[in-house]
Amino acid sequence: MTLTIPADDYGQIRVFATDADLPGDVIEKTPRGLEYLFEADLNPDFVDIVRIKDLGDMTLSAYIAEGYDMAPDLVDKASVNGITGHAILVLSRASGGIETTLTLADGLRHVTTYIPTAKIVAPEPLTSDAAAGTLNPKPTKPPKSNARMSGMVAMYALLAMFALVGLMIWVGG
């Protein structure tokens, strides 16, 4: 059996099961072990191998719901809790954003795929007057800087002194 993980896959968890004893390479999630299971290059950081006996009183559906923050209604409890040997959880990010075809090893079966529903909430329109904002039809001039103001004062002072000196020369002459 083959299963394809699309390149744009996001947020999904694929659950596989086997009752066979898994080799040490698979339990340790080495590249060779994952190649044995799926004949694909997967990132081991996004593959989880769970031995059902190790969960104790916790069910696998509860483990997925709590461990992966999956809504409880998305967890297919009947089929997931029916797994008795090992469960292999493959997250979307295991393929690294590249379309990947998984070819399942003998004794490995696909149980279910959890697909979270997107929670998109439409924004409520803002009703206050401040939300309307203001638009100026014409651009406003930037305020004059302190350096510009100082230069203008100095220029007027020099013009006044020039006029005063010219008046004194004219009267004295």
C-alpha positions as CSV (number, residue, x, y, z in Angstrom):
1,M,0.0,0.0,0.0
2,T,1.2,3.5,-0.8
3,L,0.2,6.8,0.7
4,T,1.2,10.2,-0.5
5,I,1.9,13.2,1.7
6,P,1.4,16.4,-0.5
7,A,3.9,19.2,-0.4
8,D,1.4,21.6,1.1
9,D,0.3,19.2,3.8
10,Y,-0.1,21.0,7.2
11,G,-1.2,20.0,10.7
12,Q,-2.2,16.4,9.9
13,I,-1.2,13.3,11.8
14,R,-1.2,9.9,10.0
15,V,-1.6,6.9,12.3
16,F,-0.1,3.6,11.3
17,A,-0.2,0.4,13.3
18,T,1.7,-2.9,13.4
19,D,1.6,-5.9,15.7
20,A,5.0,-7.1,14.6
21,D,8.1,-6.7,16.7
22,L,10.0,-3.7,15.4
23,P,13.8,-3.7,14.9
24,G,15.9,-1.5,17.1
25,D,16.6,0.9,14.2
26,V,12.9,1.6,13.9
27,I,12.4,2.1,17.6
28,E,15.4,4.5,17.6
29,K,13.9,6.3,14.5
30,T,17.2,6.1,12.6
31,P,17.0,7.1,8.9
32,R,17.6,3.4,8.0
33,G,14.7,2.3,10.4
34,L,12.3,4.8,8.9
35,E,13.3,3.8,5.4
36,Y,12.5,0.2,6.4
37,L,9.0,1.2,7.5
38,F,8.0,3.7,4.7
39,E,10.7,3.5,2.0
40,A,10.9,7.3,2.3
41,D,13.2,9.9,3.7
42,L,11.4,11.3,6.7
43,N,12.5,13.7,9.5
44,P,12.6,11.5,12.6
45,D,11.8,14.6,14.8
46,F,8.2,14.5,13.4
47,V,7.7,10.7,13.7
48,D,6.5,9.2,17.0
49,I,6.6,5.5,17.7
50,V,4.4,4.5,20.6
51,R,4.3,1.0,22.2
52,I,0.8,0.7,23.4
53,K,1.8,-1.2,26.6
54,D,3.9,1.8,27.6
55,L,0.9,4.1,27.8
56,G,-0.4,2.2,30.9
57,D,-4.0,3.3,31.6
58,M,-4.0,6.0,29.0
59,T,-5.6,5.2,25.6
60,L,-3.9,6.1,22.4
61,S,-6.7,8.4,21.5
62,A,-6.2,10.3,24.7
63,Y,-2.4,10.4,24.1
64,I,-3.0,11.9,20.6
65,A,-5.6,14.4,21.9
66,E,-3.4,15.6,24.8
67,G,0.1,15.1,23.4
68,Y,-0.6,16.7,20.0
69,D,-3.3,19.2,21.2
70,M,-5.8,17.6,18.9
71,A,-9.5,18.3,19.6
72,P,-11.0,15.2,21.1
73,D,-13.8,15.0,18.5
74,L,-11.2,14.7,15.8
75,V,-9.7,11.6,17.3
76,D,-11.1,8.4,15.8
77,K,-11.3,6.6,19.2
78,A,-12.6,3.3,18.1
79,S,-10.0,2.5,15.4
80,V,-7.1,4.1,17.3
81,N,-7.8,2.5,20.6
82,G,-8.0,-0.9,18.8
83,I,-4.3,-0.8,18.1
84,T,-2.5,-3.4,20.2
85,G,1.1,-3.5,19.2
86,H,2.9,-0.3,18.1
87,A,1.5,2.9,16.7
88,I,3.6,5.0,14.4
89,L,2.5,8.7,14.2
90,V,3.7,10.6,11.2
91,L,3.2,14.4,11.3
92,S,2.9,16.5,8.2
93,R,6.3,18.1,8.8
94,A,8.0,14.8,8.6
95,S,8.2,15.1,4.8
96,G,9.8,18.6,5.0
97,G,7.3,20.3,2.7
98,I,8.2,17.9,-0.2
99,E,5.6,15.6,-1.7
100,T,6.5,12.2,-0.3
101,T,5.1,8.8,-1.2
102,L,5.1,6.3,1.7
103,T,5.3,2.6,0.7
104,L,4.2,0.7,3.8
105,A,6.3,-2.3,5.0
106,D,4.7,-5.7,5.4
107,G,2.5,-5.8,8.5
108,L,2.2,-2.0,8.7
109,R,-1.3,-0.6,8.0
110,H,-2.7,2.9,7.8
111,V,-5.4,3.4,10.5
112,T,-6.5,7.0,10.2
113,T,-5.4,10.5,9.4
114,Y,-6.3,13.4,11.7
115,I,-7.1,16.5,9.8
116,P,-7.6,19.5,12.1
117,T,-10.4,21.9,11.1
118,A,-9.3,25.5,10.6
119,K,-10.9,27.8,13.1
120,I,-11.5,31.0,11.1
121,V,-13.5,33.6,12.9
122,A,-14.9,36.5,10.8
123,P,-13.9,39.8,12.5
124,E,-16.6,42.0,13.8
125,P,-16.8,45.5,12.3
126,L,-15.6,48.3,14.4
127,T,-18.4,50.7,15.3
128,S,-16.7,53.6,17.1
129,D,-16.1,57.0,15.5
130,A,-12.3,56.5,16.0
131,A,-12.5,53.4,13.7
132,A,-13.5,55.6,10.8
133,G,-10.2,57.5,10.8
134,T,-9.5,60.8,9.0
135,L,-8.3,61.4,5.6
136,N,-6.8,64.7,4.5
137,P,-7.6,65.6,0.9
138,K,-4.3,67.5,0.4
139,P,-1.0,66.9,1.9
140,T,0.1,69.1,4.8
141,K,3.4,70.8,5.1
142,P,5.8,69.4,7.7
143,P,6.4,71.6,10.7
144,K,9.4,73.9,10.6
145,S,12.5,72.6,12.4
146,N,14.3,74.5,15.1
147,A,17.4,75.0,12.9
148,R,15.2,76.5,10.2
149,M,13.6,78.8,12.6
150,S,17.0,79.9,14.0
151,G,18.3,80.6,10.5
152,M,15.2,82.8,9.7
153,V,15.7,84.8,12.9
154,A,19.4,85.4,12.1
155,M,18.6,86.5,8.6
156,Y,16.0,89.0,9.7
157,A,18.4,90.3,12.4
158,L,21.2,90.8,9.7
159,L,18.8,92.6,7.4
160,A,17.7,94.9,10.3
161,M,21.4,95.6,11.2
162,F,22.2,96.3,7.5
163,A,19.3,98.8,7.3
164,L,20.4,100.5,10.5
165,V,24.0,100.8,9.4
166,G,22.9,102.2,6.0
167,L,20.6,104.8,7.8
168,M,23.5,105.9,10.0
169,I,25.8,106.3,7.1
170,W,23.2,108.3,5.2
171,V,22.4,110.6,8.1
172,G,26.1,111.1,9.0
173,G,27.1,111.8,5.4
